[in-house]
Amino acid sequence: MAAINNVTRMLDARMIRYKAFELPDEKLGAVETARLSGTPPEVVFKTIVMTREKPSKPLLVLVSATSTVDLKKVATALGEKNVHLPTEREAEELTGLQAGGISPLALINRGFYVLIDTTAEEHTEIHVSGAQRGLNIRLPVADLVKLTNARLAPVSAPAPDSDFDRDERAIP
């Protein structure tokens, strides 16, 4: 039986088609999540918490396991000069979620601006965190965009193969 939490209940209530993947209950990188779920890493998207130069809505930026977030591209997409990566602890404080389980699906209507890298459009479905360590959700990109009121923008750069999971603030 797949894990049940507020995210899966919300998806069920809205009749969104999804599949839950249970993984070890520990902080995993996106590439490791892909390997354990038998999924190509380019469809596993990590959620990266970011803040803006001027106080306003914090950001959730989703990029694939095979990419890294490009701060300049994020700033350009927002029409701003700079954006910042908070520490893991600050990201947890901003979201109220534990690193390794930060999910845009758990933060709907909580004041976060969501950007999803345009590489998501290359896939019908992608994987995102299910709002707790050890739970990953595969759902249609169109549904994720609609649910989170996200904007698609080119905000990533290819990561060198050995660096897929180097960013400690990159949460699957």
Buried (B, 14 or more C-beta within 10 A) or exposed (E): EEBEBEBBEBBEEEEBEBEBBBBEEEBBBBBBBBBBBEBEBBBBBBBBBBBBEEEEEBBBBBBBBBBBBBBEBBBBBBEEEEBEBBEBEBBBEBBEBBBBBBBBBBBBEEEBBBBBBEBBEEBEBBBBBBBBBBBBBBBBBEBBBEBBEBEBBBBBBEBEEEEBBEBEBBBB
